[in-house]
Amino acid sequence: MSSPVEEPPVSLSSVKIRNASSLKRSRMLKQNIPLFIMLVPVIAYYVLFKYWPMGGLVIAFKNYNFSDGILNSPWVGLKYFKILFSSSNTLQIIWNTFWLSLLSLVFGFPIPIFLAILLNEVRKSWFKRWVQTIIYLPHFFSWVIVSGIVLSLFATDYGSINKVLKLFNIEPITFLYESKSWVSIFIGSGIWKEMGFSTIIYLAALTTIDPSLYESAGMDGATKWRQIWHVTLPGIRHTIILLLILAMGKVMEVGFDQVYNLQNAAVSDVSEVISTYIYKIGLGSSQFSLTTAMGFFESIISCSLVLIANRIAKKFDQALF
């Protein structure tokens, strides 16, 4: 008859270590309770307004109507996706959305980095604060206000620019009714409104760079531009890649407010995007299933772009997840 296997004795030191670790975790949990409480509204917001509405995506696969509701409306499979992609108008809308977002990303993404580096080199603190305030202020304006400013500048009849041109006997230019000029105004107004917010983020990232790196570079004979290239930009590289990954997720999203307040019938060939299409067809014509299918397609593309951007960043050890 085999003797029972004896368990190895538990040392007193290991028990003390486990108790101390448990006590430490308990103490940290109690200390962070206020932070957890502050996090509850954020979690509730995302659950109620971001995750819970995802259940409504099932409308894209149903012939939705108010009387039957979401659950009882008849299934139609991929019917509305086929309708979407068989229409040349839909393909043009998708292209407009992608093109405007891509232009905004290409021209708008580097500007906050450039501004942050310039402000970081300013030694007059009062001047730096004033510039920060001026460029950050438009972020708090609604697009109704910004579009009013744009109209007051570029309107054909009463715009400030055309009034100046009239003084030199130059015929008024229809800035807002030509496709190329409208796109330029759209991109420029978006950059002007949002560049201050991103600049603040990059300025915060610049404060984490060790000043001794600049001193060492200066002692080695590096010029200011060399210091920016070899010290400043690598120092905020992680922040740049992080914001770029997040921006990639918005390539298929063009803000409804901006487009709706600036567009007109003359430039509908370039200004009609997914967000305005969903508003006009979904809410205006009550074609909820069709526009839900469009929104579903937009979400899939956006998610794919984020994953691709993150995969590329992972090769440089700068991945977000």
Disulfide bonds with the S-S distance in Angstrom:
none
